[in-house]
Each structure stands twice: as structure tokens, then as C-alpha cells.
Amino acid sequence: MQTPHKRHIPRQLSLSLLASLALSLPAWADNAALPKPGQYHANNKLFERTLVITENGQFSLEILGQSAETSSRSGSGEGKLKAVSDGWHFSEGNCQMHLNTAKDGLLMRVEGCSSNWGDVMFNGLYQYGGGSAASKAVASTKQAVNPNLAKALNCQSVEFNDAGVAKWLAQMANLPLNQVWGKELKVGAGYTFQGLPVQSAILFESEVPFLAMLVDADKAALTAAVKKSKPQKNGGVARLRKNGELSTEGFAGKGAEALYVSCAAR
């Protein structure tokens, strides 16, 4: 009885097979990376439309009316992009946004976001403008991180008066002091709560004034950050709360289960 011979695949054939398999991989295999960070614009005669994407995939979208008919119409949205098979996607409730790569930019499709972001036209081709003179001017006007506000957002040194956190928030948002209280303010880049990026903040003037902060992190990270935040001299007490838990409105457009950090005086 003959011993069967082992079958040998020629090395050249093996390499050819591997090459053909590599070519057969889906085209989106290289699409896991996030879109190029920077500013994208899709302006027309009706709207000035700006999309800003950061290196970690966070985005902000701003639409402003430009004509007499649309000057009173505006919209804005923000979130974090997730890589999918044919581009990048964001979803929150009924709000869905999808981005595809296109020549010189990104093609945007938005559905179900009018109640959250505004009833304006978001869809279109957003062309990259990161190297333009306009975007350089915007970058050059960015304010440096104010150490006093940074300490306030970390609950390390909080004074709930017009000479304290209200003053620093007003300077950051370029608003008068009387327009800071009770208003959600987008927080600039570089400000964190225990190392986690702060997205926006509201300064509430109640019987016990407090600073509410929407922080970009999950529940586990927020819980750990709150525990890490120990009251210091002249510092505040940090707590993790649910949106709408207190008598105040909280963060509009966020669900009742959304978490935020509350920083109040001791």
C-alpha cells in the first residue's frame, strides 16, 4: 500500500492567492480612520454652513441664515462620529447624520434632526477649508485656556458671583454678565473635568447656585471622575446627576437619562 503524498502548494501560487485575497477585501477596510480634522464649509445664498471635526471624531455643525428671508433661521448640532462601512455615522434618537468622502470634502445626509438641531437645510457637500485664510483667522482668534475657569470647571475653586465663575464664563463666551446665568454655553477646547472634555455648561442661579457641566464621557468614567474630585479649600462639591432631576430644565435636547456633573458650593 502506497503512502499518500502530501500536497505542496508552490510558494509562487501561495503568494498569488494571498494577493488576490487582499484585493478582495472590502473597500471600507481602510475607512476606519476618522475624517480629516478641521473646518468644512457648504455656504450658499441662503445659509452659511460650517462643519468642524476634531481629531477624536467630535463634530459641531452651525447653520446661519444669510438672506432677508432666512436671517431668522438657524440650526446647530454636535456629537461624535462612528466609522461605518461606507463612511461615518452619528445617531441620537431619531436624529441620524451620515458622511461620505467626496471630492475636496464630505457629503452630508441628515434625517430626523429638525426637532433637535433646527428646521434648516443641513444636507450638502461640505468642502474642506482647514488651510484657508478664513480658517487660519478663526484659529488665531481662539482664546487660551483661562486657568481660573479651568479650576472652576474642575470644582477646585468656584465662586458663584459676578466676580467668579460667571465672569470667566462671560469672557469665554464673549457675552455680558447678565446673559450668562441660566444659559447653556458651549465650552471651548482645552477645558476638562478631571481630564474629561467639557462640552457645555450652565450656571444656575437658584437658592443654592450650581454649575452644571455636560461632559464627554460614559457613566463609568463620569462616576470615577466625580469620586476623584475631592473638595478643596474654597472648592465645590461635585455630584453626578440626571438631566431634569432637579427643578431646573437642565440641558435642552438631551433625554431624561442624560448624565451631567453638578458643581455646587460646600
Secondary structure as UniProt FT lines:
FT   HELIX           11..23
FT   HELIX           27..32
FT   STRAND          38..41
FT   STRAND          47..53
FT   TURN            55..56
FT   STRAND          58..65
FT   TURN            68..72
FT   STRAND          74..80
FT   STRAND          82..84
FT   TURN            85..86
FT   STRAND          87..92
FT   TURN            93..94
FT   STRAND          95..102
FT   TURN            103..104
FT   STRAND          105..111
FT   HELIX           114..117
FT   STRAND          124..128
FT   TURN            130..131
FT   HELIX           133..140
FT   HELIX           147..153
FT   TURN            154..155
FT   TURN            162..164
FT   HELIX           165..173
FT   HELIX           177..179
FT   STRAND          185..186
FT   TURN            189..190
FT   STRAND          192..193
FT   TURN            194..195
FT   STRAND          196..204
FT   STRAND          210..215
FT   HELIX           219..228
FT   TURN            233..234
FT   STRAND          236..242
FT   TURN            243..244
FT   TURN            252..253
FT   TURN            256..257
FT   STRAND          259..265
//
